[in-house]
Amino acid sequence: MEIRVINELTVEKDRITTAIMAPALQPRFAKQNSRQSGYARFVKRPADVLLAAILVVGVLSWLTPLLFIIYRLTGSGKLFYTQKRMGYNNSVFSCYKYRTMRPSRDADLQQCVADDARITPVGRFLRTTHIDELPQLVNILLGDMSFVGPRPHMLYHDQLFTRLMPGYYGHRHAVTPGLTGLAQASGYHGAVDDYFSIYHRTRLDLFYVQRCSFRLDARIILKTLTNVFKTVK
């Protein structure tokens, strides 16, 4: 399955000319916006820590024991799943999630797709409601992640996408990865099915890198929550 997806991505990449991509993915990263870095250090980071601490105490403190009991009763395996992801400035970190799939040897190579046989019944509910991502609140407290930023990909896919879009994709790592991002709020989440999917995600991520602000972060969070509530309904 993964080999087929890689081949299709590569073929589609060869069909798209640089002339088409360049205008949309032409950020000027040489001169960093000092206002952006100041916002990230003195506003965004303190807000991340405060909100994450509140949610860890107010939500994870009771949700984690509850899920632990449910996992034991349903035989869903271990509660937590850890995977290496690419973070800020190409640093590698351990990303935490509630486990939603059965263990497999290709977990770090094969992305989860719709109706994936590896997904457990409990895991399907957690993925649909995005509850499985909540342990990343710990990543936020540790400084590995932020509430808003480009979503971190598994290392294998990060390397693949970098080869597909050399000179562009890697600039996503100029900011701290997020629990949600502009791409996800715009409807791009889940498995990467084709080249245009990762192209548009990257285009939106690079837009965020250049335009990061409190107003944009607030809009992304609001849109993400709206999308989650629509999914639950």
Residue pairs with C-beta under 8 A, 6 or more apart in sequence:
1 110
1 113
2 106
2 109
2 110
2 111
5 111
5 192
5 193
6 160
8 194
8 195
9 160
9 164
9 192
9 194
9 195
9 198
10 164
12 194
12 195
12 196
13 164
13 165
13 195
16 195
16 199
21 165
21 168
21 199
24 203
25 165
25 168
25 202
25 203
25 206
27 171
27 206
27 209
27 210
28 210
29 171
29 174
29 209
32 174
33 210
36 212
36 213
39 212
39 213
39 214
40 175
40 176
40 212
43 214
44 146
44 212
44 214
44 217
45 143
45 146
47 147
48 140
48 146
48 147
49 140
49 141
51 147
52 137
52 138
52 140
52 141
52 147
53 141
55 134
55 137
56 137
56 138
56 141
59 134
60 134
60 135
60 137
60 138
63 131
63 134
64 79
67 79
67 98
67 122
68 79
70 76
70 122
71 77
71 78
71 79
71 99
71 122
74 120
74 121
74 122
76 99
76 120
76 121
76 122
76 123
77 99
77 102
77 103
77 120
78 99
79 98
79 99
80 96
80 97
80 98
80 99
80 135
81 96
81 97
81 98
81 99
81 100
81 101
82 94
82 95
82 96
82 97
83 94
83 95
83 97
83 107
83 108
83 154
84 92
84 93
84 94
84 95
84 108
84 154
84 155
85 92
85 93
85 94
85 95
85 152
85 153
85 154
85 155
85 158
85 177
86 92
86 152
86 153
86 155
86 158
86 173
86 177
87 93
87 144
87 145
87 152
87 173
87 176
87 177
88 173
88 174
88 175
88 176
88 177
89 173
89 174
90 170
90 173
92 155
93 139
93 142
93 144
93 145
93 152
94 144
95 136
95 139
95 144
95 145
95 152
96 135
96 136
96 138
96 139
97 132
97 133
97 135
97 136
98 123
98 126
98 131
98 132
98 134
98 135
99 120
99 123
99 132
100 112
100 119
100 120
100 122
100 123
100 124
100 126
100 127
100 132
101 107
101 112
101 116
101 118
101 119
101 120
101 123
102 118
102 119
102 120
104 110
104 118
108 154
108 155
108 156
109 154
109 156
111 154
111 157
111 191
111 192
112 118
112 119
112 127
112 190
112 191
113 191
114 190
114 191
119 127
123 132
125 131
126 132
128 231
128 232
129 228
129 231
129 232
130 228
130 231
133 179
136 145
136 179
137 179
139 145
140 146
140 147
140 179
143 176
144 176
144 177
145 152
145 176
145 177
145 178
145 179
146 175
146 176
146 177
146 178
146 179
147 178
147 179
147 180
147 217
147 221
148 178
148 179
148 180
148 181
148 208
148 216
148 217
148 220
148 221
149 175
149 176
149 177
149 178
149 181
149 208
150 172
150 173
150 175
150 177
150 178
150 181
150 183
150 205
150 208
150 209
151 177
151 178
151 180
151 181
151 183
151 184
151 189
151 201
152 158
152 177
153 161
157 192
161 169
161 192
161 198
161 202
162 169
162 170
164 195
164 198
165 198
165 199
165 202
168 202
168 206
169 198
169 202
171 206
171 209
172 202
172 205
172 206
172 209
174 209
175 208
175 209
175 212
180 220
180 221
180 224
181 204
181 205
181 208
181 220
182 204
182 205
182 207
182 208
182 216
182 220
183 189
183 200
183 201
183 202
183 204
183 205
184 224
185 219
185 220
185 223
185 224
185 227
186 204
186 223
187 227
188 197
188 200
188 201
188 204
192 198
192 201
208 216
208 220
